[in-house]
Amino acid sequence: MARLVCAIQRFSFAKQAKTSGSREQVAGRQKRVVAAVVATLFLGASPRAAEISVATAAFPPGLGNPFTGVNQPSSEIWLAIFDALTVLDWGKEAKPALAVRWQMEAPTRWVFHLRPNVTFHDGTPFTARDVFGTIDILRATTYLVTGEIANVASATARDDLTVEIVTKVPDAILPKRLATMFIVNAARWNSVGPEAYARAPTGTGPYRLVSWGPANKLAELEAYAGAWRQIDGVDRFTYRVIAEQNARIQALMSGQVDLSTGLMTEDIADLEAAGIKVHVQPNPQLKSIALRTVRAGAHPLKDPRVRRALNHAVDKDAIADVMLQGHVVPVGQGAPPGLTGHNPDVAPYAYDPTRARALLAEAGYANGLSLKFDVVTGNATPDAIIYQKIAQDLAAVGVAVDLRTITFADYQGKYVTGKWGETDGFSQTWNNAAYQDPIRAVEYFSCLKPNPFFCDSALVPDIEAINAETNLTRREDMLKAYMARLHDAAPAIWITNAAYVIGHAPRIPAIAMLPTGVSFERLQVEGMP
């Protein structure tokens, strides 16, 4: 009975905590409270074995092919199965992973010394052959990660545990770039082919895949006893796809899952009131609407005055402070505060509809214009509402936006091939987290990207000079100067940095996060043997 009274008191508070919102929001909160009461009354708090269940919005489109993306949620499950030569934490430098140390022998020649006594999940020893074999696989294809090593001219083995990598031009952050390239068993990949490898991937990570489950919706992973990464946390976990946001929350509250990734900031109060722990991870990734300038003929977006006008038209403070509840900040350059290259003298575009209309008139669009934006929603944060807000703000200055929702798979295909059709802009993450450095996004928002969507040829020499600078202090100063020029070029409607929200059951006291996702082997679970 005492438990019943506590449950009623807790969820009465939850109900009173928010007294405003749309009918849909209120109904959603009511459903979550009911689910949580059921969990408290009937499921109890006794811990299971050293095993957890995770809910996510989607599996990687390429399943166990780790070359098809670099963002969450894809990178999260790959982080458990695979390793790269290096790994990025929240600092500015790459850390050892499959490579224990490295050095630049010449401006275009690096040597990586590999970790000994590492095996893949099938028992095959990891050697230098797998490193240059992985690079050969990427160079022979057009996977998304292929672009990450575009500067690699050659990779050869000096011996089984030493790899020499030669770049086309100097690259001061090659160790950071290689953190995006998970290493596969190259011989097996070439033997069975990419599709079979994706179905049954073998990596060197702390967990091995048991099954992707029915319809590829329920991945089962178990600890690999031979892993070099010591497993201090969970011995086994299931990773299930629950695409709908409210359903993920209900699964968490009812005890069907122990952890749910990619939640929304608007859910934090309800989750905490229901006794669910919440981890909010500020992230150097930036939310934006990329603006296409690479297209035939004249187009309004080719004029930088129009692109600046779009930035002035959007109330980013409202998005950051209200929609995202102050967990993020507005941005107006490619490097947010705290990241290498951030220029503190470059402020976000001020919300100024009058200035926006003046710039549009100056560019010859006093009577307004129409644009088509393709957006991906549902992975994390209230994206759909944010994009609607942006469309409303633009409409207020005479810019009519046709918002078209597309799947992540559709977006990925268009992004790689550059076949955007009539699309004028699209939702795009400035994935600074991939390198903990802005240069990756800088390159992708430039003429240097394969099949570019934005190109300002005047900026290319600056990017090339930054990449060629091997002195890290001078390189950071050059990045700061570039951020000022990038701000004026306005290749995107900048919005805010990102915040990744994870809900977890009380028996998981804390979450260990890397820029690429949850570090499952470092999770601690109460009641574990």
N, C-alpha and C positions, 0 to 999 in steps of 0.2 A: 504493500500500500504506500509506503514511504516513497518508493520509486515512482509510483503513479503520481503522487503529489508533486514531486520534483519535476517530473516531465511536464505536468500541466503548468506549473509555475514558469518553467523555462520557455515554453512555447507561447504562453500568454504574453510574456515579455517580447518575444519575437514578433508577435502580431502587432503589439503596440509600438514597436521600434520604428515602423514606417506606416504613416497614415495617409500618404499621398501616392500618386502614380496612376497609370492607365488601368483600365479594367483588366487587360491582359496581364499586366505586372502583378496586380492584386491576386488574380486567379492563380498565377504561377507561384506566388508566395504561399498561398493557401495549400496548394498541392504539396509543396516542399515541406511545410510544417506537418501535414498529415503523415507524409512518408517518414519524417524524422521521429514523430511520436511512435509510429509502429515499430521503428527500429529500436527505440529506447525500451519499449515495453516488452517486446517479444524476442529480440535477438540477443539481448544481454551484452555484456562487455567482456566475456571470456575470450582470450586471444586464441587464434588458430596457430598452426605450426608456423615455421619460419617461411611464410609464403604470403604474397600480397597480390591483389588484383587491381589493375589500373584501367581506367576508362579514358579513351581519347576520341577526338572527333573523326580521325581517319588514319589509316595505315599509309605508309609510303606508296605512291603510285607504282613504283618498281619493286615493291615488297623487299626482298633481300638483296636487291641491286643497289649498293650504296653510292652509285654515281649519278643517280637521278634527282638529287636535291641536296641542299645543305641546311635547310631551315627546320625548325620544329613544326609539326611533330615528327617528321621523318627522321631527323637527326637523333631524336631521343632513343628510338628503338635500335638504331644502328650503333649508337654509342655503347649499348650493352653487348652487342654481338661482335663489333669490329674495333680495331685500333688503327690510328694513323701513325705516321712517324713522330708527330708532335701532338700536343694537346694544349688547348687554350683554357686558362682559368680567367679570373677577372683582372689580372694584372696586364701589363703592356708587353710582356715577353712570352714566347712559346716555351713550353715545358717538355721534358723528355717523355716519350711514350715508347714506340717501337725503336726509336733512335734514342740512345742514352746521351749522346753529345754530338756536336757538329761544329764545323768551322768554315769560314770563307777563306779559301786558299788564294783566290784571285777574284777580281770583281765579278767574273762570270763563272766561277768554279767553286762549288761547295762539296764538302765531304761529310757524310753522315755515318756515324759508327752505330751499329745496330745492337739491340739487346740480345744477349745470348740465351740459349735454352728456352726459346719460345716455340710453342707448337700451335697449329690450327686445331680446330675442334675434332678433326678426323685423325689427329695424331701426327700429321705431316709437319716436319720442322719448318719454321719460318727462316728464310735466308734472304740475301740480297737479290736473288733471282725473282722473288715475289715483288720486290720494290720496283725494279725496272720492268718487270712483267706487267705490273699494274699500270705503270706509266705508258707502256706500249699499248695496252688495252684502251686506255683513254685517248691516246693520240690517233687511234684507228677508228674512233667513233665520234659522235656528236652529243654525248651525254652532257648534262649541265655542268658536271665537275670537269669536263674536258677544258672548259674555259679557264678554270683555276690554274691549270698548268700550261697555258698557251705559250708562256715564255721559256719553257724547258726545251732545250735543243737536243739533249741526249742524256741518258742515264746508263751507267755501266757499273759492273761489280769489280772492285779491286780484289776482294776475296769474299767469302761467304757472309761476312758481317761488316763489310764496308762498301758503301755506295758513293760513287762520284756522280754529281748532277751538274751539268753545264747549262747555263741559261743563254738565251740569245742576246740579252742586254743585262746589265747589272740589276740586281734585285735585293735590296737590303732586308726585305721581310719574307724571303723564300721560306724559312722555317714556319712562319705563320700561315702562309698559303698552303703548305703541305698538311696542315691540321685538317683541311677539308677533304683530303684524299685518303679514305679508308683503304687499307691494304687487303687484297683478296689473295687466295691461293691461286696464283696465276696459271699453274699447270692444270689444275682441276677446272678452272673457268674455261680455258681453251679446249679442254677435253669434252665437257658436257654442254658448253654454250651458256650464254647469259640467262636465258629463261629458266633452264634447269637449275642453274646456280642460285637464281633469285628465289626459287621455290625451296631450296635446301642449302642456304648459305653456310659456309664455314669461315669463321673469322678467328681472331686470336683473343677476342674480348672475354670478359668474365662469365658470360652466359652463352649457351648454345640454344639454337632454335629447335624445339621438338616438333611443332606443327603450326601452320597458319590458321588451322581450324576450318570449320564449315564456311564456305563462301569467303574465305580469307578475312574473317571477322573476329577471330579469337586466337591470338598468338600465344603459344605456351613456350616459356623459356625456363631452362634450369641451369644451375651453376655448373660451370665447367671446371672439373677438379684440377686440370692442368694449367689453369690460367695464371699468367704472371701477375696480373692485377689481383691482389689479395681481396677476397670477398669477406667483408666484415659484416655485411647486412643480410639480405634476403637470399635464401637458397633457391627459391623458385617463384616465378610470378607469371600471371596471365595478363595479357594486354588486349583489351577488348574494344572494338569499335562501337561507340554509341554516338551517332552523328548529331542528334538533337540536343541542344544545350540543357533544357529542363530535364530531359531524361538522364543526362549524365549526373546532374545534381541529385535527382531522386535516387539514382543508383548508389550514390555516395551516402546520402542520408539514411537509406534503408539498410545499409551494410552489404549490399551486393558487391560493391567495390570498396577498396581501402583508400584509393587515391584517384583523383580526377584532374586531368591537365587541361590547360587552355580555357579556363573559366573567365567570367567577366567581373570587372570591378564592382558592378552594380549588385552582384550576388554576395559580396563579402559580408555585409551586415547580417543577412539571413543565415549564411553558413555559420558564422561565429555564434549567433544566437541559438542555433541548433546544436551547438557543442562540437562543430566541425572546426578543425584547425585550418588556417589559411596562410599560405606562403605567397607573398607578392614580391616578385623579382624584377626590379627596374632593369631595363635592358637598353643597350646602345643602338638596337635596331630602331629605325625611324619609319613611321607610317607616312605614306605620301600617295599622291595621284601623279604618276609619271605622265609627262606631256610629250606627245609624238611630234617631232619636227622632221623626221626622215620620211618624206613622201613626195610624190610627184606633184608639180605645179605649185601655185600659190596656196597659202593656208594661213589663217589667223595666228596659229600657234607658232609659226616661224618668226613672228615679231616678238622680241623680248618684252616689249611694253605690254602686250596682251598677257604674257605669262606672269609678269609682275602684278598686273591688275587682278588676275585670278587669286594670287596670294593675298593681296590686300582685302579682297572681298570676303574671305573666310574668317569667322570669329573662332580662332584657335584657342583662345583663353576659355571660352565656353566649353569647348570640347575637352580640354585638359582638366578644368576645375569642376565641371558639372558632370559631363558624361563619364569621364574617367576618374572622377572624385579625387583629384589632386595627386594621384600616384605617378603622373607624368608631367612633362613641361612642354610648352610649344617650342618648335624648332624652326630655324631659318637657314640652316647650312647643313652640310653633310656629316659633320662631327658634333655630336651633342656634348654637353658639359661632362668633363671627366675622361673623355676619350682623346687619344693621341690626335693632335692637329686641331682641336677645338679652338676657335678664335673668339675670345670673350668680347671683342669689339664689334662682332657681327650679331646684331639683334634679330629676332624673328620679325617677319613682316607684320607691321601693326595692322590691326583690324580698322580699315578706313574705307568704307564704301564710297565716300566722296572722291577720294584719290583713285579708287578703282575705276569709277565712271570716267574720270578725267583722262586716265591712261588709255582706256578703251576708245574714247573720242579722239585722242591724239593719234591713235593708231588707225583711225578711220572706221571705228565700229561704234559710233555714238548711238546707233539704233539697235545695238546688241548683236548677238550671234548665238548659234546653236552648236552644241558639242555632244559627242557620244562617249560615255565612260563605261568601260567594262570593269566590274569589281567582283572580287571573291569575298564571300562572307561566311561566318559560322565557325571559323577555326579558333578565334580568341577575340576577347574584348567586343563591345557592341558595335562591330564594324558596320552592319547594315544601317543602324541609326546614325552613325557618324557620317556615312556617305550621303544619307538623306539630308542631314544638316548642311553638308557642303553644297549639295544641289540647291537647297533653299536659299543659302547665302548668295550663291552665284546668280540665282534667279532675281534676287533683289537688286542686282546691278545690271540686269538685262542679258544675262548669259543663261540660256535655256539648256539644261543638261538632261539627256536621255540616259538614265542609269540602267545598265544591263548586267544582271547577275550571271556569272559564268562559274563553272566548276574549276577546281584547282588544276585538274588534268588538262582542261581546255586552255587555261591560262599558261600552263607550263609549255604546252605545244606551241602556242603563239609566241611566247617569250623566246624560246630557243630558235624557232624558224624565222621570226620577224614578220610572219604573215598575220597582221592585225586587221586586215580588211579596212573597214570604215572607222575603226576605233580611233578616237582622238586622244584618249587618256585611259589609264588603267591603274588599279590599285597595285602598289609596288612597295615592298619593304626594302629600305636601305639596310642591307644585312651587314652592319658593322660588326655584329657579334661573331661572324664567321672568322674574322681575322683579329678582332679587338683592335681594329684599325680601319679608317674610312676609305682606304685606297681601292678596295674591291668595289664598293658602290660607286666611287668616283669613276672608275674605269667602265663600269656597266652603264653609267649615265654619260656616255661619251661616244665619240666616233670609233674608239678602240674596241668596243663590244662587237663580237660577231653578230651580224644582222642587227645593227643598232636601231634604236627607236628615237634617240636624241643625239644630235651631232652639232657641235660648235667647233669647227676646225681650229679656231684661234686658241682653244684651251688645250689642244693635244700636246704641243711642246712643253707646257707646264707639267702635264701628267708624266710625260716621258722623263723630264728632268727630275721629278720627285722619285720616280722608280730607279733612276740611275744613281741617285745620291746614297752612298753607303755610310756616311756619317749621320747617325740617328738624330743628333741635335740639330744639324742643318736641315735634315729632312723634315723634322717637325715644324721648323720655322717656315719652310716652303709650303707645307700643308696648310698652315694658318693663313698664309697669303692667298693660297688657292681658294680657301673657303670664302674669302671676301669676293673673289671673282665669280665663284660658283653661285653665291647668293644673288648677284646681279644678273647672272645668266638665267636663273630661275627655271631649271629643267623639270621642275615638279611643283605641285602644290604641296608644300611641306605641311605636316600636321603636328605630330608630337613624337616623342620617343615612345617606346613600348613598355608595357608592364605585363609580365607573364604571371597569371594567377593559377595557383594549384590548391585544391582542397584535399585534406587528408584526415583520416580517422585519428582519434586521440591516441591510439596505440602506436602511431608513428609520431614521436615527439617533435621531430624537425626534418626538414627536407635539405638534402645536399644538392646544390645546383651548379652546373657548368654552363657556359654560354650556349652549348648545344643541347642542353636538356638536363633532366634529372639523372644524378649519378646513383643508379640503383644499388650498386655494390657497397655504397657508403651509407645507405639507409639503416637506421636502427629501429627495431620494432620491439615494443614492450612485450614481455612474456615469452620472448624467444628463448629456446633452450641454449 
